[in-house]
Amino acid sequence: MLKDMLIGENAVKRGHFVLTSGKESEYYADIKDACANPEILKEIVRQISEKVKGEGVAGVELGAVPIVVSVAYSLSIPYFIIRKEAKHGMKKLIIGNLREGMNVDIIEDVVTTGGSVLRAVKLLRESGLKVSRVITVIDREEGGKELLEKEGVDLISLLKIKDIL
């Protein structure tokens, strides 16, 4: 069902793209735009909520934010937003009230090499949280799962890119 919804929304675009990892690709999985469709966001949230085991959820700005907030709301658990850089005000990298020792699942829209989400794992762990799971909408299957496993983190995906292409 989610696969068909994403295909219908043209969530995987063809062309020439430079990904966050710096890799070049002939396709781009655009979950950010797809989540602007409330029916797609509801389905993603439903499926991810079934997989959450943590006491809270976290995600890196920008792509994961609507999913993280919606999942946290649906499960009535705290959420944390991880900034890519410290900004004005308190200059915090993590938004949310941290409780040391809390077990947190990270939610991501797309995982490619795993570099971005691994930085998030390390930042949350350095802040006293326990992280052993990442839940992503799409795994591009380009090394992210293996990189995270080396750090003791399981990658759980709703879809693999091969399911959509």
Phi and psi restraints in degrees (value plus and minus 20) as a CYANA .aco file:
   2 LEU   PHI     -81.0   -41.0
   2 LEU   PSI     -62.7   -22.7
   3 LYS   PHI     -74.8   -34.8
   3 LYS   PSI     -68.7   -28.7
   4 ASP   PHI     -84.4   -44.4
   4 ASP   PSI     -57.6   -17.6
   5 MET   PHI     -84.1   -44.1
   5 MET   PSI     -63.5   -23.5
   6 LEU   PHI     -87.7   -47.7
   6 LEU   PSI     -59.8   -19.8
   7 ILE   PHI     -83.8   -43.8
   7 ILE   PSI     -64.8   -24.8
   8 GLY   PHI     -83.0   -43.0
   8 GLY   PSI     -49.0    -9.0
   9 GLU   PHI    -107.9   -67.9
   9 GLU   PSI     -20.5    19.5
  10 ASN   PHI      37.4    77.4
  10 ASN   PSI      25.0    65.0
  11 ALA   PHI     -93.1   -53.1
  11 ALA   PSI     -41.0    -1.0
  12 VAL   PHI    -127.1   -87.1
  12 VAL   PSI      92.9   132.9
  13 LYS   PHI    -120.3   -80.3
  13 LYS   PSI     124.9   164.9
  14 ARG   PHI    -123.0   -83.0
  14 ARG   PSI     126.1   166.1
  15 GLY   PHI     133.1   173.1
  15 GLY   PSI    -169.7  -129.7
  16 HIS   PHI    -138.1   -98.1
  16 HIS   PSI     101.7   141.7
  17 PHE   PHI    -153.7  -113.7
  17 PHE   PSI     126.1   166.1
  18 VAL   PHI    -127.3   -87.3
  18 VAL   PSI     100.4   140.4
  19 LEU   PHI    -104.4   -64.4
  19 LEU   PSI     147.5   187.5
  20 THR   PHI     -73.9   -33.9
  20 THR   PSI     -54.6   -14.6
  21 SER   PHI     -89.9   -49.9
  21 SER   PSI     -32.6     7.4
  22 GLY   PHI      74.1   114.1
  22 GLY   PSI     -32.1     7.9
  23 LYS   PHI     -91.2   -51.2
  23 LYS   PSI     129.3   169.3
  24 GLU   PHI    -115.6   -75.6
  24 GLU   PSI     126.5   166.5
  25 SER   PHI    -164.6  -124.6
  25 SER   PSI     133.2   173.2
  26 GLU   PHI    -111.1   -71.1
  26 GLU   PSI     -21.0    19.0
  27 TYR   PHI    -164.4  -124.4
  27 TYR   PSI     137.9   177.9
  28 TYR   PHI    -156.6  -116.6
  28 TYR   PSI     104.4   144.4
  29 ALA   PHI    -109.2   -69.2
  29 ALA   PSI      85.4   125.4
  30 ASP   PHI    -119.4   -79.4
  30 ASP   PSI      59.5    99.5
  31 ILE   PHI     -95.9   -55.9
  31 ILE   PSI     -47.5    -7.5
  32 LYS   PHI     -77.2   -37.2
  32 LYS   PSI     -72.1   -32.1
  33 ASP   PHI     -86.7   -46.7
  33 ASP   PSI     -59.6   -19.6
  34 ALA   PHI     -80.3   -40.3
  34 ALA   PSI     -56.6   -16.6
  35 CYS   PHI     -90.3   -50.3
  35 CYS   PSI     -31.9     8.1
  36 ALA   PHI     -92.2   -52.2
  36 ALA   PSI     -35.6     4.4
  37 ASN   PHI    -106.9   -66.9
  37 ASN   PSI      94.4   134.4
  38 PRO   PHI     -80.2   -40.2
  38 PRO   PSI     -50.8   -10.8
  39 GLU   PHI     -89.1   -49.1
  39 GLU   PSI     -58.0   -18.0
  40 ILE   PHI     -89.2   -49.2
  40 ILE   PSI     -64.5   -24.5
  41 LEU   PHI     -79.5   -39.5
  41 LEU   PSI     -63.0   -23.0
  42 LYS   PHI     -79.2   -39.2
  42 LYS   PSI     -63.3   -23.3
  43 GLU   PHI     -88.2   -48.2
  43 GLU   PSI     -61.7   -21.7
  44 ILE   PHI     -81.3   -41.3
  44 ILE   PSI     -66.6   -26.6
  45 VAL   PHI     -82.7   -42.7
  45 VAL   PSI     -62.1   -22.1
  46 ARG   PHI     -79.7   -39.7
  46 ARG   PSI     -68.4   -28.4
  47 GLN   PHI     -88.3   -48.3
  47 GLN   PSI     -61.9   -21.9
  48 ILE   PHI     -87.7   -47.7
  48 ILE   PSI     -60.8   -20.8
  49 SER   PHI     -78.0   -38.0
  49 SER   PSI     -53.2   -13.2
  50 GLU   PHI     -87.9   -47.9
  50 GLU   PSI     -40.5    -0.5
  51 LYS   PHI    -121.0   -81.0
  51 LYS   PSI     -34.1     5.9
  52 VAL   PHI     -88.8   -48.8
  52 VAL   PSI     111.5   151.5
  53 LYS   PHI    -140.1  -100.1
  53 LYS   PSI     -34.3     5.7
  54 GLY   PHI     -93.3   -53.3
  54 GLY   PSI     147.3   187.3
  55 GLU   PHI    -100.6   -60.6
  55 GLU   PSI     -31.4     8.6
  56 GLY   PHI    -177.5  -137.5
  56 GLY   PSI     151.5   191.5
  57 VAL   PHI    -149.8  -109.8
  57 VAL   PSI     134.1   174.1
  58 ALA   PHI    -161.6  -121.6
  58 ALA   PSI     137.4   177.4
  59 GLY   PHI    -180.9  -140.9
  59 GLY   PSI     135.7   175.7
  60 VAL   PHI    -105.2   -65.2
  60 VAL   PSI     117.4   157.4
  61 GLU   PHI     -82.3   -42.3
  61 GLU   PSI     126.4   166.4
  62 LEU   PHI    -127.0   -87.0
  62 LEU   PSI     -55.0   -15.0
  63 GLY   PHI     -80.2   -40.2
  63 GLY   PSI     -56.4   -16.4
  64 ALA   PHI    -104.4   -64.4
  64 ALA   PSI     -35.1     4.9
  65 VAL   PHI     -76.0   -36.0
  65 VAL   PSI     -73.2   -33.2
  66 PRO   PHI     -83.1   -43.1
  66 PRO   PSI     -52.6   -12.6
  67 ILE   PHI     -90.7   -50.7
  67 ILE   PSI     -67.1   -27.1
  68 VAL   PHI     -79.6   -39.6
  68 VAL   PSI     -69.6   -29.6
  69 VAL   PHI     -82.0   -42.0
  69 VAL   PSI     -63.6   -23.6
  70 SER   PHI     -86.7   -46.7
  70 SER   PSI     -61.2   -21.2
  71 VAL   PHI     -84.7   -44.7
  71 VAL   PSI     -66.4   -26.4
  72 ALA   PHI     -79.3   -39.3
  72 ALA   PSI     -63.1   -23.1
  73 TYR   PHI     -82.8   -42.8
  73 TYR   PSI     -65.4   -25.4
  74 SER   PHI     -86.7   -46.7
  74 SER   PSI     -50.6   -10.6
  75 LEU   PHI    -118.4   -78.4
  75 LEU   PSI     -24.6    15.4
  76 SER   PHI      35.7    75.7
  76 SER   PSI      29.0    69.0
  77 ILE   PHI    -146.2  -106.2
  77 ILE   PSI     140.4   180.4
  78 PRO   PHI     -89.2   -49.2
  78 PRO   PSI     136.8   176.8
  79 TYR   PHI    -152.7  -112.7
  79 TYR   PSI     139.3   179.3
  80 PHE   PHI    -153.6  -113.6
  80 PHE   PSI     115.5   155.5
  81 ILE   PHI    -129.3   -89.3
  81 ILE   PSI     109.7   149.7
  82 ILE   PHI    -121.9   -81.9
  82 ILE   PSI     100.5   140.5
  83 ARG   PHI    -102.5   -62.5
  83 ARG   PSI     132.6   172.6
  84 LYS   PHI     -98.0   -58.0
  84 LYS   PSI     -45.5    -5.5
  85 GLU   PHI    -171.3  -131.3
  85 GLU   PSI     130.9   170.9
  86 ALA   PHI     -87.2   -47.2
  86 ALA   PSI     115.2   155.2
  87 LYS   PHI    -139.3   -99.3
  87 LYS   PSI    -185.2  -145.2
  88 HIS   PHI     -73.8   -33.8
  88 HIS   PSI     158.8   198.8
  89 GLY   PHI      48.5    88.5
  89 GLY   PSI    -140.8  -100.8
  90 MET   PHI     -97.9   -57.9
  90 MET   PSI     -31.0     9.0
  91 LYS   PHI      35.7    75.7
  91 LYS   PSI      16.8    56.8
  92 LYS   PHI    -104.6   -64.6
  92 LYS   PSI     125.2   165.2
  93 LEU   PHI    -109.4   -69.4
  93 LEU   PSI     -41.0    -1.0
  94 ILE   PHI    -141.0  -101.0
  94 ILE   PSI     103.5   143.5
  95 ILE   PHI    -116.6   -76.6
  95 ILE   PSI     107.7   147.7
  96 GLY   PHI     110.7   150.7
  96 GLY   PSI     141.2   181.2
  97 ASN   PHI    -112.6   -72.6
  97 ASN   PSI      83.3   123.3
  98 LEU   PHI     -94.3   -54.3
  98 LEU   PSI     120.0   160.0
  99 ARG   PHI    -141.2  -101.2
  99 ARG   PSI      94.7   134.7
 100 GLU   PHI     -72.7   -32.7
 100 GLU   PSI     117.0   157.0
 101 GLY   PHI      67.9   107.9
 101 GLY   PSI     -26.3    13.7
 102 MET   PHI     -85.3   -45.3
 102 MET   PSI     117.5   157.5
 103 ASN   PHI    -109.8   -69.8
 103 ASN   PSI     101.1   141.1
 104 VAL   PHI    -144.9  -104.9
 104 VAL   PSI     115.8   155.8
 105 ASP   PHI    -116.6   -76.6
 105 ASP   PSI     115.2   155.2
 106 ILE   PHI    -112.0   -72.0
 106 ILE   PSI     117.8   157.8
 107 ILE   PHI    -132.6   -92.6
 107 ILE   PSI     116.5   156.5
 108 GLU   PHI    -155.1  -115.1
 108 GLU   PSI     130.8   170.8
 109 ASP   PHI     -98.5   -58.5
 109 ASP   PSI     -68.8   -28.8
 110 VAL   PHI    -160.1  -120.1
 110 VAL   PSI     115.7   155.7
 111 VAL   PHI    -135.3   -95.3
 111 VAL   PSI     108.0   148.0
 112 THR   PHI    -130.0   -90.0
 112 THR   PSI    -109.2   -69.2
 113 THR   PHI    -105.7   -65.7
 113 THR   PSI     -38.2     1.8
 114 GLY   PHI      72.3   112.3
 114 GLY   PSI     -23.4    16.6
 115 GLY   PHI     -80.5   -40.5
 115 GLY   PSI     -67.1   -27.1
 116 SER   PHI     -83.9   -43.9
 116 SER   PSI     -65.9   -25.9
 117 VAL   PHI     -91.7   -51.7
 117 VAL   PSI     -50.0   -10.0
 118 LEU   PHI     -85.9   -45.9
 118 LEU   PSI     -58.4   -18.4
 119 ARG   PHI     -79.8   -39.8
 119 ARG   PSI     -59.6   -19.6
 120 ALA   PHI     -84.9   -44.9
 120 ALA   PSI     -63.4   -23.4
 121 VAL   PHI     -77.0   -37.0
 121 VAL   PSI     -69.4   -29.4
 122 LYS   PHI     -84.1   -44.1
 122 LYS   PSI     -60.9   -20.9
 123 LEU   PHI     -84.0   -44.0
 123 LEU   PSI     -64.4   -24.4
 124 LEU   PHI     -85.2   -45.2
 124 LEU   PSI     -61.3   -21.3
 125 ARG   PHI     -84.6   -44.6
 125 ARG   PSI     -61.6   -21.6
 126 GLU   PHI     -83.0   -43.0
 126 GLU   PSI     -43.5    -3.5
 127 SER   PHI    -110.3   -70.3
 127 SER   PSI     -14.2    25.8
 128 GLY   PHI      74.9   114.9
 128 GLY   PSI     -13.2    26.8
 129 LEU   PHI    -114.2   -74.2
 129 LEU   PSI     137.0   177.0
 130 LYS   PHI    -120.1   -80.1
 130 LYS   PSI     108.1   148.1
 131 VAL   PHI    -153.5  -113.5
 131 VAL   PSI     101.4   141.4
 132 SER   PHI    -155.6  -115.6
 132 SER   PSI     -16.1    23.9
 133 ARG   PHI    -163.5  -123.5
 133 ARG   PSI     119.2   159.2
 134 VAL   PHI    -143.3  -103.3
 134 VAL   PSI     110.7   150.7
 135 ILE   PHI    -133.9   -93.9
 135 ILE   PSI     103.0   143.0
 136 THR   PHI    -143.0  -103.0
 136 THR   PSI     132.6   172.6
 137 VAL   PHI     -90.0   -50.0
 137 VAL   PSI     -70.8   -30.8
 138 ILE   PHI    -149.0  -109.0
 138 ILE   PSI     111.0   151.0
 139 ASP   PHI    -120.9   -80.9
 139 ASP   PSI      96.4   136.4
 140 ARG   PHI     -95.1   -55.1
 140 ARG   PSI     -25.4    14.6
 141 GLU   PHI      38.0    78.0
 141 GLU   PSI      27.9    67.9
 142 GLU   PHI    -142.8  -102.8
 142 GLU   PSI      15.8    55.8
 143 GLY   PHI      86.3   126.3
 143 GLY   PSI     -27.8    12.2
 144 GLY   PHI     -81.3   -41.3
 144 GLY   PSI     -64.8   -24.8
 145 LYS   PHI     -80.6   -40.6
 145 LYS   PSI     -65.1   -25.1
 146 GLU   PHI     -87.3   -47.3
 146 GLU   PSI     -61.8   -21.8
 147 LEU   PHI     -81.0   -41.0
 147 LEU   PSI     -65.5   -25.5
 148 LEU   PHI     -86.9   -46.9
 148 LEU   PSI     -58.5   -18.5
 149 GLU   PHI     -79.6   -39.6
 149 GLU   PSI     -56.1   -16.1
 150 LYS   PHI     -82.1   -42.1
 150 LYS   PSI     -43.8    -3.8
 151 GLU   PHI    -120.3   -80.3
 151 GLU   PSI      -9.4    30.6
 152 GLY   PHI      55.2    95.2
 152 GLY   PSI       8.8    48.8
 153 VAL   PHI    -139.1   -99.1
 153 VAL   PSI     108.7   148.7
 154 ASP   PHI    -105.4   -65.4
 154 ASP   PSI     117.7   157.7
 155 LEU   PHI    -124.9   -84.9
 155 LEU   PSI      99.7   139.7
 156 ILE   PHI    -131.7   -91.7
 156 ILE   PSI     104.8   144.8
 157 SER   PHI    -139.1   -99.1
 157 SER   PSI     123.7   163.7
 158 LEU   PHI     -93.4   -53.4
 158 LEU   PSI     -59.4   -19.4
 159 LEU   PHI    -161.5  -121.5
 159 LEU   PSI     132.9   172.9
 160 LYS   PHI    -124.8   -84.8
 160 LYS   PSI     130.1   170.1
 161 ILE   PHI     -77.1   -37.1
 161 ILE   PSI     -54.1   -14.1
 162 LYS   PHI     -82.3   -42.3
 162 LYS   PSI     -43.9    -3.9
 163 ASP   PHI     -88.4   -48.4
 163 ASP   PSI     -44.6    -4.6
 164 ILE   PHI    -123.6   -83.6
 164 ILE   PSI     -55.0   -15.0
